[in-house]
Amino acid sequence: MRCYGCQWMTIKGRRATRAEAPILVVGPHSSFFDAFAVYWSGVPCLVNRIENLQLPFFGKYIDYTQPVYVWREDPNSRQNTIQEIKNRATSKEDWPQIMIFPEGTCTNRSCLITFKPGAFYPGVPVQPVIIRYNNRIDSFTWTWDGPGALKMLWVTLCQFHNFCELEYLPVYTPSEEEKQDAKLYASNVRQVMADALGVPVADYTYDDCRLMHKAKLRNLPYQTGLIEFQKLRQRLGLNLKNVEEELLDQYADIAISDGQITLPDFSRYLGIPESEPALVDLFKLYDKDNSNTIDFREYLVGYCQYAKPANNEDTLRCAFRLFDRGGKGRILLRDLIKALRVSLDMTQEETERIFKQTDQDNKGYITYEDFEAHAKRKPEYAKIFLTYQESIKNGTRPRTAHLPPPGKKKAD
């Protein structure tokens, strides 16, 4: 720690024993420097993502703490992790305490985001631990869109002194109601920690951050309302197994028209009161020109993309059907431009070129089948119809790249 310039490490409160609190919950999680808490807490077991095993030196160090590993993209791994936490927290054997950063990702310490409930399922007492970095210049915060780890380390080492404070709050013993409801337990502990820190709480989660990261990889703008999709999903009442069919049946009249709707229309179609703040915010995100109207079809295609993201072909087919004005199975150039922009982030020039190549008879329209057949004959377009199983497994999804002009191969 002295090597990192932390000449003043302040410890407040008393660390509870394992008998008093088998689990330590630490927040806010904002940096790899939070490892200081691990050292000063007697090197407890960590709940850690399995990718950290690959870290030079630190991977082995983490492994020595007998951690509980979790693979974030595997739902079964999460259940296994919860069970292992329960087993260790309630075991009569001499396990070390378990340390968990319940936010699940790094934030900028301006608030506490939603705690994952894994630490709270065992229903045992926990000790909240809060971390403060009191430097005038913040060189510690390491977030999704911030500077990289090496830059943060370099800037931190360039400061003469770095201040870190670790505070052990009183042990939190759950009520019977909290023992039965891990999310309630997590929420109440989060509020205690937020009060001690003097910061608000926010209902964003690690999954929201991951969703935004996927949007960035696909070159989608942040203002597409992706998080609001998640928040409104329950109110929409859509069956995600048949999301395209549900959307198209429910909003067929919009698909046939030009799709332009006002806020009252938006409220009526979604079945959400017009006074709902989240609905108003979502509408504004799509009303880019402040015209008080939005193209509802763009919203629906965006919903298709993130409600059922496994296959670009599904999203594209959904877009074609939504932008098919007369419901006759064919689409005009101006509508194809919108459909490919919202589903594949394709430019107008690329779309016009595809339309011209597909409409060999100059009919003025094309069908989805025409487009699909043409694309599959062209190797430079084949990527549109690939499923991204491997990237889904790895938790990332590359955006569909802009297509090269005919005769030129796309570099791998």
VOZARO-806957 format. One line per 8 residues: number of its first residue (from 1); for each residue x, y, z of N, C-alpha, C. Coordinates in steps of 0.05 Angstrom, whole numbers. Layout:
<rs>
NUM	X Y Z X Y Z X Y Z  ...
</rs>
This chain:
<rs>
1	17 -24 0 0 0 0 17 25 0  40 24 15 58 47 14 68 52 -14  72 31 -29 81 33 -57 62 49 -74  36 48 -67 16 63 -82 11 91 -71  29 100 -52 27 127 -41 6 130 -19  -4 108 -9 -25 110 13 -11 111 40  1 134 46 14 137 72 -6 139 95  -30 148 88 -51 152 108 -74 134 102
9	-75 111 114 -97 92 112 -113 93 138  -137 104 137 -153 108 161 -172 85 164  -173 73 187 -192 51 193 -211 60 215  -237 59 209 -257 67 229 -274 42 236  -283 42 261 -300 20 269 -283 -6 275  -297 -28 280 -285 -53 286 -295 -75 267  -276 -90 256 -285 -112 239 -296 -134 256  -320 -143 249 -333 -164 264 -320 -191 258
17	-323 -209 277 -313 -236 273 -332 -252 255  -323 -275 246 -340 -292 229 -365 -300 244  -362 -305 270 -385 -313 286 -406 -291 287  -397 -266 287 -416 -243 288 -428 -237 261  -411 -239 240 -420 -233 212 -404 -249 192  -415 -271 182 -400 -288 163 -394 -273 137  -409 -252 131 -406 -239 105 -400 -209 108  -381 -199 94 -375 -170 93 -384 -160 66
25	-401 -139 66 -410 -126 40 -397 -99 38  -382 -95 16 -365 -71 13 -376 -53 -10  -376 -27 -5 -384 -9 -25 -376 20 -18  -377 39 -36 -382 34 -65 -358 22 -78  -363 5 -98 -342 -8 -113 -335 10 -136  -311 21 -136 -304 41 -157 -277 37 -169  -261 18 -159 -234 17 -169 -221 -10 -162  -200 -16 -177 -184 -40 -170 -168 -34 -144
33	-166 -9 -136 -154 -2 -110 -171 -11 -87  -196 -19 -92 -212 -30 -70 -201 -55 -58  -180 -66 -71 -167 -89 -59 -154 -82 -32  -151 -57 -26 -142 -49 0 -160 -60 22  -186 -60 16 -205 -71 36 -201 -100 41  -192 -115 20 -187 -144 23 -163 -148 43  -142 -132 39 -119 -135 56 -125 -128 85  -138 -105 90 -143 -96 117 -165 -113 131
41	-179 -129 116 -201 -145 128 -191 -174 132  -165 -178 132 -155 -204 139 -156 -224 116  -156 -215 91 -156 -232 67 -179 -252 69  -204 -243 68 -227 -262 68 -231 -275 41  -249 -294 39 -257 -306 14 -270 -284 -3  -265 -284 -29 -278 -265 -47 -298 -279 -65  -318 -264 -72 -336 -273 -94 -327 -257 -118  -317 -272 -138 -302 -259 -159 -310 -270 -186
49	-309 -254 -207 -315 -264 -234 -291 -282 -243  -297 -302 -257 -277 -322 -264 -256 -311 -283  -262 -289 -297 -243 -277 -315 -218 -266 -301  -222 -260 -275 -199 -249 -260 -177 -269 -255  -183 -294 -260 -162 -315 -257 -139 -309 -277  -145 -296 -299 -125 -291 -320 -107 -267 -314  -113 -252 -293 -97 -229 -287 -69 -237 -278  -48 -225 -290 -21 -231 -281 -17 -225 -251
57	-5 -243 -237 1 -241 -209 -24 -240 -191  -42 -221 -197 -66 -218 -180 -84 -242 -182  -85 -255 -206 -101 -279 -209 -94 -301 -189  -68 -305 -186 -59 -325 -167 -65 -317 -138  -61 -291 -133 -67 -281 -106 -96 -285 -99  -114 -279 -118 -143 -283 -114 -149 -312 -109  -136 -330 -124 -140 -358 -121 -133 -368 -93  -113 -357 -81 -104 -365 -54 -125 -358 -33
65	-143 -340 -38 -164 -333 -18 -187 -353 -18  -185 -374 -33 -207 -394 -36 -233 -380 -44  -233 -367 -66 -256 -350 -74 -279 -367 -84  -302 -354 -86 -325 -366 -100 -326 -352 -127  -322 -368 -148 -321 -356 -175 -349 -356 -188  -354 -335 -203 -380 -333 -218 -374 -326 -247  -388 -339 -264 -388 -332 -293 -413 -317 -298  -410 -291 -302 -433 -273 -303 -453 -279 -325
73	-444 -291 -347 -461 -295 -370 -477 -321 -368  -470 -338 -348 -483 -364 -346 -503 -364 -323  -529 -365 -328 -549 -365 -307 -545 -388 -286  -536 -411 -296 -532 -433 -277 -509 -427 -258  -489 -413 -268 -466 -406 -251 -475 -388 -229  -494 -371 -234 -504 -353 -213 -518 -368 -191  -534 -388 -199 -548 -404 -179 -528 -420 -162  -507 -431 -176 -487 -446 -162 -471 -428 -143
81	-467 -403 -151 -452 -385 -134 -469 -378 -108  -494 -374 -112 -512 -368 -89 -512 -391 -70  -513 -416 -80 -513 -439 -63 -487 -442 -48  -465 -436 -62 -438 -438 -49 -436 -417 -27  -446 -393 -32 -445 -372 -11 -461 -381 13  -485 -393 8 -501 -403 30 -486 -424 46  -474 -443 32 -460 -465 45 -438 -455 63  -422 -436 53 -399 -426 68 -408 -408 91
89	-429 -392 87 -438 -373 107 -450 -388 131  -462 -411 126 -476 -426 147 -460 -450 157  -436 -454 146 -420 -478 153 -409 -476 181  -407 -499 194 -395 -500 221 -364 -502 218  -355 -506 194 -326 -508 190 -313 -480 192  -286 -480 193 -272 -455 198 -265 -441 172  -286 -434 157 -282 -418 133 -276 -389 140  -260 -375 124 -257 -346 128 -283 -332 123
97	-284 -307 131 -308 -291 123 -309 -288 93  -333 -283 82 -336 -278 54 -339 -248 49  -324 -238 30 -326 -209 23 -338 -207 -4  -359 -190 -6 -373 -186 -31 -376 -156 -37  -372 -149 -62 -379 -122 -71 -406 -124 -85  -428 -119 -70 -454 -126 -80 -464 -110 -104  -451 -87 -111 -459 -73 -135 -453 -88 -160  -432 -105 -159 -426 -122 -182 -410 -109 -204
105	-405 -83 -202 -389 -69 -222 -379 -43 -210  -360 -30 -223 -349 -5 -213 -367 19 -221  -370 37 -202 -385 62 -208 -368 86 -200  -378 110 -203 -362 134 -197 -367 144 -168  -379 128 -151 -383 134 -123 -402 157 -118  -416 166 -138 -436 188 -134 -462 177 -123  -466 151 -123 -490 138 -112 -484 109 -108  -502 95 -96 -501 65 -94 -522 54 -112
113	-513 38 -132 -532 25 -150 -544 0 -137  -563 -13 -150 -577 -36 -138 -557 -58 -130  -560 -67 -106 -544 -89 -96 -554 -116 -107  -536 -132 -117 -543 -160 -124 -550 -175 -98  -570 -192 -99 -580 -205 -74 -563 -229 -65  -542 -237 -80 -528 -261 -73 -518 -262 -44  -508 -240 -34 -497 -239 -7 -518 -242 14  -543 -238 6 -565 -236 26 -584 -260 27
121	-580 -278 7 -597 -302 7 -593 -320 32  -568 -322 42 -565 -340 66 -581 -330 90  -588 -304 91 -604 -294 114 -588 -292 139  -561 -290 137 -544 -287 161 -537 -258 165  -527 -250 189 -519 -223 193 -496 -215 174  -495 -191 165 -473 -181 148 -462 -156 161  -437 -150 155 -425 -125 164 -420 -107 140  -433 -84 139 -428 -65 117 -401 -52 121
129	-386 -49 99 -360 -36 99 -360 -16 77  -352 9 84 -352 30 63 -324 40 59  -318 47 34 -292 57 25 -294 86 16  -275 102 26 -274 130 16 -246 136 7  -244 150 -15 -218 160 -25 -220 191 -23  -204 202 -6 -208 231 1 -188 249 -13  -176 240 -34 -158 258 -50 -174 281 -62  -161 304 -64 -174 327 -78 -178 321 -107
137	-158 307 -119 -160 299 -147 -166 269 -148  -188 262 -160 -197 234 -160 -182 219 -182  -163 203 -174 -148 186 -194 -154 156 -189  -175 151 -174 -181 123 -167 -204 111 -183  -223 128 -190 -248 117 -202 -242 104 -229  -250 79 -232 -246 63 -256 -272 52 -265  -284 65 -285 -311 58 -293 -311 48 -322  -335 41 -332 -338 29 -358 -327 47 -380
145	-332 73 -379 -324 91 -400 -302 110 -392  -289 104 -370 -267 122 -361 -240 113 -371  -219 126 -362 -192 118 -370 -186 89 -362  -167 77 -375 -159 49 -370 -144 46 -344  -140 21 -336 -128 14 -311 -99 25 -309  -84 22 -330 -56 31 -329 -54 61 -326  -71 76 -340 -71 105 -337 -79 113 -309  -100 100 -298 -108 106 -271 -85 101 -251
153	-71 79 -254 -49 72 -237 -27 93 -239  -20 101 -264 1 121 -268 -6 147 -255  -31 157 -260 -39 183 -249 -39 182 -218  -47 159 -207 -48 156 -178 -19 157 -166  -1 143 -180 27 143 -170 40 170 -173  30 187 -191 41 214 -195 33 233 -172  15 226 -155 7 243 -132 26 237 -109  32 258 -94 51 254 -71 38 237 -49
161	13 242 -44 0 227 -22 -28 218 -32  -36 195 -25 -63 185 -31 -76 176 -4  -101 184 -2 -116 179 23 -138 159 19  -138 139 36 -159 118 34 -170 114 62  -197 112 63 -210 108 89 -229 84 87  -226 66 107 -243 42 108 -259 44 134  -286 42 132 -303 44 156 -320 19 158  -317 5 181 -333 -18 187 -358 -9 203
169	-381 -11 191 -406 -3 204 -416 -26 222  -434 -20 240 -445 -41 258 -457 -64 242  -455 -87 253 -466 -111 240 -496 -108 236  -506 -115 213 -534 -113 207 -546 -141 209  -565 -144 228 -578 -169 232 -606 -168 219  -612 -186 201 -637 -185 186 -661 -192 203  -684 -180 196 -709 -188 208 -719 -213 195  -740 -225 206 -751 -249 193 -761 -243 165
177	-773 -219 161 -782 -212 134 -759 -210 115  -737 -198 124 -713 -196 107 -700 -223 101  -702 -241 120 -691 -268 115 -706 -282 92  -732 -276 90 -748 -288 69 -747 -273 43  -737 -249 43 -736 -232 19 -708 -220 16  -691 -233 0 -663 -224 -3 -661 -197 -15  -680 -190 -33 -679 -164 -46 -686 -141 -26  -704 -147 -9 -711 -127 12 -687 -124 31
185	-675 -146 39 -651 -146 56 -629 -129 43  -624 -134 17 -603 -120 3 -609 -90 1  -634 -83 -4 -642 -55 -6 -638 -40 20  -645 -53 42 -643 -40 68 -614 -36 76  -597 -56 70 -568 -53 76 -556 -31 59  -565 -30 34 -555 -9 16 -562 19 27  -586 22 38 -595 47 48 -578 55 72  -572 36 89 -554 42 112 -527 52 103
193	-516 39 83 -490 47 73 -491 74 59  -513 79 44 -516 105 30 -518 127 51  -533 123 72 -535 143 93 -508 149 106  -492 128 110 -466 133 122 -447 148 103  -450 143 77 -434 156 57 -444 184 50  -470 189 55 -482 214 48 -487 217 18  -494 194 5 -500 194 -24 -527 182 -28  -540 187 -51 -566 175 -57 -563 146 -67
201	-585 132 -70 -586 106 -82 -598 109 -110  -591 91 -128 -602 92 -156 -609 64 -163  -631 61 -179 -641 35 -186 -629 22 -210  -605 32 -218 -591 19 -240 -576 -6 -229  -570 -24 -247 -558 -49 -239 -534 -55 -257  -519 -76 -250 -497 -85 -267 -507 -93 -295  -531 -106 -296 -542 -114 -321 -548 -90 -339  -556 -68 -327 -560 -44 -343 -534 -34 -355
209	-512 -35 -340 -486 -27 -350 -477 -46 -373  -482 -71 -369 -475 -90 -390 -491 -85 -416  -516 -79 -413 -533 -73 -436 -523 -48 -450  -516 -27 -436 -505 -3 -448 -479 -9 -462  -463 -27 -450 -437 -34 -462 -442 -48 -489  -462 -66 -490 -468 -79 -515 -477 -59 -536  -493 -39 -527 -502 -19 -545 -479 -4 -557  -459 2 -540 -436 16 -550 -420 0 -570
217	-417 -26 -565 -403 -44 -584 -417 -45 -611  -444 -42 -611 -459 -42 -636 -462 -14 -648  -448 5 -635 -449 33 -645 -477 45 -644  -493 36 -625 -519 48 -621 -516 72 -602  -530 94 -607 -527 117 -589 -539 111 -562  -528 123 -541 -538 119 -514 -567 128 -511  -576 148 -527 -602 158 -523 -624 141 -535  -619 115 -541 -640 98 -552 -658 87 -530
225	-654 95 -506 -672 88 -485 -671 59 -477  -647 46 -478 -645 18 -473 -652 11 -444  -643 27 -426 -649 21 -398 -679 24 -393  -691 44 -405 -720 48 -402 -735 24 -413  -725 11 -434 -737 -14 -443 -740 -34 -421  -718 -37 -406 -717 -56 -384 -737 -48 -362  -738 -22 -356 -755 -14 -334 -785 -16 -341  -791 -12 -367 -819 -13 -375 -828 -41 -384
233	-810 -59 -385 -817 -86 -397 -840 -99 -383  -840 -98 -357 -862 -111 -342 -889 -98 -348  -889 -71 -351 -914 -57 -357 -924 -62 -385  -906 -68 -403 -914 -73 -431 -930 -99 -434  -924 -118 -417 -939 -143 -418 -934 -159 -443  -909 -158 -453 -903 -173 -477 -891 -200 -470  -898 -220 -487 -887 -247 -484 -861 -248 -500  -838 -249 -486 -813 -247 -499 -807 -270 -518
241	-820 -293 -514 -815 -316 -531 -826 -311 -559  -846 -293 -561 -857 -287 -587 -859 -257 -591  -837 -244 -585 -838 -215 -583 -846 -202 -609  -835 -212 -632 -842 -199 -657 -872 -202 -663  -883 -226 -659 -911 -230 -664 -929 -212 -646  -921 -211 -621 -936 -194 -602 -936 -165 -611  -912 -155 -618 -910 -127 -626 -926 -121 -651  -924 -139 -670 -937 -134 -696 -967 -136 -694
249	-977 -156 -679 -1006 -158 -676 -1017 -134 -661  -1003 -126 -640 -1013 -105 -622 -1012 -77 -636  -992 -73 -653 -988 -47 -665 -990 -47 -695  -1007 -65 -706 -1009 -68 -735 -1018 -42 -749  -1036 -27 -736 -1045 -2 -748 -1023 19 -751  -1004 19 -733 -982 37 -735 -963 29 -757  -959 3 -759 -941 -7 -780 -952 0 -808  -979 0 -811 -991 6 -837 -989 36 -843
257	-990 53 -822 -988 82 -826 -959 90 -827  -954 116 -824 -926 125 -826 -912 123 -799  -926 114 -778 -913 109 -752 -910 133 -734  -916 157 -743 -912 181 -727 -934 184 -706  -927 185 -681 -947 187 -659 -938 209 -640  -957 219 -624 -953 239 -604 -951 225 -577  -945 241 -556 -943 229 -529 -969 216 -520  -992 228 -524 -1017 214 -516 -1020 188 -530
265	-1013 187 -556 -1014 162 -571 -995 141 -559  -971 150 -553 -951 133 -542 -961 121 -515  -973 138 -499 -984 129 -474 -1006 108 -478  -1023 113 -497 -1045 95 -502 -1036 68 -513  -1017 68 -531 -1007 43 -543 -993 25 -522  -978 38 -504 -963 23 -484 -980 17 -460  -1003 30 -457 -1020 25 -434 -1009 36 -408  -994 58 -410 -981 70 -387 -991 99 -385
273	-997 108 -361 -1008 136 -358 -989 156 -370  -1000 177 -382 -985 198 -395 -968 213 -375  -976 213 -350 -962 227 -329 -938 212 -318  -934 187 -326 -912 171 -317 -885 184 -326  -868 192 -307 -843 206 -314 -825 189 -333  -823 163 -328 -806 146 -345 -816 146 -373  -842 146 -377 -854 146 -404 -847 173 -418  -850 195 -404 -844 221 -416 -814 222 -424
281	-797 212 -406 -768 212 -412 -762 195 -437  -775 172 -438 -770 154 -461 -780 167 -487  -803 180 -486 -813 194 -510 -793 216 -519  -782 231 -500 -764 252 -507 -738 241 -519  -730 218 -511 -706 206 -522 -708 201 -552  -733 195 -560 -738 189 -589 -746 214 -604  -754 235 -590 -762 260 -603 -738 278 -606  -720 270 -625 -694 283 -627 -697 312 -638
289	-718 317 -654 -720 344 -666 -741 361 -651  -750 353 -627 -769 368 -611 -794 375 -627  -803 356 -643 -828 360 -659 -853 351 -644  -849 339 -620 -871 328 -604 -883 304 -618  -869 291 -637 -878 266 -649 -853 248 -651  -858 222 -650 -836 203 -654 -846 181 -674  -827 167 -686 -833 144 -703 -834 119 -684  -858 110 -678 -862 89 -659 -849 63 -669
297	-846 60 -695 -834 35 -706 -805 33 -698  -791 56 -695 -763 55 -687 -761 45 -658  -780 53 -642 -781 43 -614 -785 13 -614  -803 3 -630 -809 -25 -630 -786 -42 -640  -772 -32 -661 -749 -47 -671 -727 -48 -649  -723 -25 -636 -704 -25 -614 -711 -45 -592  -737 -47 -586 -745 -66 -566 -740 -94 -576  -745 -100 -601 -739 -126 -613 -709 -133 -609
305	-692 -114 -614 -663 -119 -613 -654 -128 -586  -666 -117 -564 -656 -123 -538 -674 -142 -522  -698 -147 -532 -714 -167 -519 -707 -195 -530  -698 -196 -555 -690 -221 -567 -666 -217 -584  -642 -215 -572 -618 -205 -586 -602 -227 -600  -611 -252 -601 -593 -273 -610 -587 -272 -640  -605 -260 -656 -602 -263 -685 -610 -238 -699  -591 -227 -716 -597 -203 -731 -620 -208 -751
313	-623 -232 -761 -644 -238 -780 -672 -233 -768  -675 -241 -743 -701 -237 -729 -708 -208 -728  -688 -192 -719 -693 -163 -717 -698 -150 -744  -684 -159 -764 -688 -148 -791 -715 -155 -802  -724 -180 -797 -751 -188 -807 -772 -172 -792  -768 -167 -766 -787 -151 -751 -788 -122 -762  -765 -111 -769 -764 -84 -780 -778 -83 -807  -774 -103 -824 -787 -103 -850 -817 -103 -847
321	-827 -119 -828 -856 -121 -825 -868 -95 -813  -853 -83 -795 -862 -58 -783 -863 -35 -804  -844 -34 -822 -842 -12 -841 -857 -19 -867  -870 -42 -868 -887 -49 -892 -913 -33 -889  -915 -11 -903 -938 7 -900 -965 -5 -904  -968 -20 -926 -995 -31 -932 -999 -59 -923  -980 -71 -910 -982 -98 -901 -984 -118 -924  -971 -110 -947 -972 -127 -971 -947 -143 -975
329	-929 -142 -956 -905 -158 -958 -883 -145 -975  -885 -119 -979 -865 -105 -995 -859 -78 -982  -835 -68 -988 -826 -44 -975 -813 -25 -995  -818 1 -991 -808 22 -1009 -780 31 -1000  -766 45 -1017 -739 53 -1011 -738 70 -986  -755 90 -983 -754 108 -960 -759 93 -934  -775 72 -935 -780 56 -911 -757 36 -906  -745 26 -928 -722 9 -924 -699 23 -911
337	-696 49 -918 -674 65 -906 -678 66 -875  -703 70 -866 -708 71 -837 -704 43 -825  -715 23 -839 -714 -5 -827 -685 -14 -823  -668 -9 -843 -640 -18 -840 -624 0 -822  -632 25 -819 -618 43 -801 -623 34 -772  -648 29 -765 -654 23 -737 -647 -6 -730  -646 -24 -750 -641 -52 -743 -611 -60 -747  -597 -47 -766 -570 -55 -772 -551 -31 -772
345	-560 -7 -765 -543 16 -765 -530 21 -792  -546 18 -813 -535 20 -840 -541 49 -851  -522 60 -866 -525 87 -876 -544 87 -899  -554 112 -906 -572 115 -928 -559 107 -955  -534 114 -958 -520 107 -983 -519 76 -987  -512 62 -966 -511 33 -967 -538 21 -974  -559 32 -961 -586 21 -965 -595 26 -994  -589 50 -1005 -597 56 -1032 -583 37 -1052
353	-558 31 -1046 -543 13 -1064 -555 -15 -1063  -562 -24 -1039 -574 -51 -1036 -601 -52 -1050  -617 -30 -1046 -644 -30 -1059 -642 -31 -1089  -623 -15 -1100 -619 -15 -1129 -611 -42 -1140  -593 -55 -1125 -584 -82 -1134 -606 -103 -1132  -623 -100 -1112 -644 -120 -1107 -667 -116 -1126  -675 -90 -1131 -698 -84 -1148 -688 -83 -1178  -682 -106 -1188 -672 -108 -1216 -693 -100 -1236
361	-718 -104 -1230 -740 -98 -1249 -751 -70 -1247  -738 -54 -1229 -747 -26 -1225 -777 -24 -1217  -786 -42 -1199 -814 -42 -1190 -819 -18 -1171  -797 -9 -1158 -801 12 -1138 -804 2 -1110  -804 -24 -1106 -806 -37 -1080 -792 -63 -1081  -786 -74 -1057 -775 -101 -1055 -789 -116 -1032  -788 -142 -1032 -799 -158 -1011 -776 -167 -993  -783 -177 -969 -762 -187 -951 -748 -211 -964
369	-763 -228 -978 -751 -251 -991 -732 -243 -1013  -739 -221 -1028 -720 -210 -1048 -694 -202 -1035  -697 -187 -1013 -673 -177 -999 -656 -200 -988  -669 -220 -975 -655 -242 -963 -640 -258 -985  -654 -264 -1007 -641 -279 -1029 -617 -264 -1040  -621 -238 -1044 -599 -222 -1055 -575 -222 -1035  -581 -218 -1010 -559 -216 -990 -544 -242 -987  -558 -265 -989 -545 -291 -986 -528 -298 -1011
377	-534 -285 -1033 -518 -289 -1057 -493 -273 -1057  -493 -252 -1040 -470 -234 -1039 -454 -240 -1014  -429 -249 -1016 -413 -256 -993 -409 -232 -974  -408 -207 -986 -403 -184 -969 -427 -178 -951  -451 -189 -957 -474 -185 -941 -481 -208 -923  -466 -230 -925 -473 -254 -911 -473 -250 -881  -457 -232 -871 -455 -228 -842 -481 -220 -829  -499 -208 -845 -525 -200 -835 -540 -223 -823
385	-537 -247 -835 -553 -270 -828 -538 -290 -810  -516 -281 -798 -502 -299 -779 -514 -295 -751  -517 -317 -737 -523 -315 -708 -498 -311 -692  -501 -298 -670 -477 -290 -654 -476 -307 -629  -477 -333 -631 -477 -350 -608 -452 -347 -591  -429 -346 -605 -404 -345 -590 -401 -318 -575  -409 -297 -589 -407 -270 -576 -427 -268 -554  -451 -280 -556 -470 -280 -534 -458 -294 -510
393	-446 -317 -516 -433 -333 -494 -412 -317 -479  -397 -301 -494 -376 -286 -482 -385 -259 -470  -411 -253 -474 -422 -229 -463 -417 -204 -479  -408 -207 -504 -405 -184 -521 -418 -189 -548  -425 -168 -561 -437 -171 -588 -427 -149 -606  -410 -156 -625 -400 -135 -643 -422 -123 -660  -421 -98 -666 -442 -86 -682 -438 -95 -711  -460 -94 -726 -458 -101 -754 -442 -79 -768
401	-421 -87 -781 -403 -68 -794 -416 -57 -819  -408 -33 -827 -417 -22 -852 -407 -40 -875  -424 -45 -895 -417 -63 -916 -399 -50 -937  -381 -66 -948 -362 -54 -968 -376 -52 -995  -366 -35 -1012 -376 -33 -1039 -373 -59 -1053  -390 -65 -1073 -388 -90 -1088 -360 -93 -1100  -351 -118 -1099 -325 -124 -1110 -302 -122 -1091  -307 -109 -1067 -287 -107 -1047 -294 -125 -1024
409	-274 -139 -1014 -279 -157 -992 -275 -143 -965  -292 -151 -946 -290 -139 -920 -267 -151 -905  -249 -135 -893 -227 -146 -878 -237 -158 -853  -225 -180 -845 -233 -194 -820 -223 -179 -796
</rs>
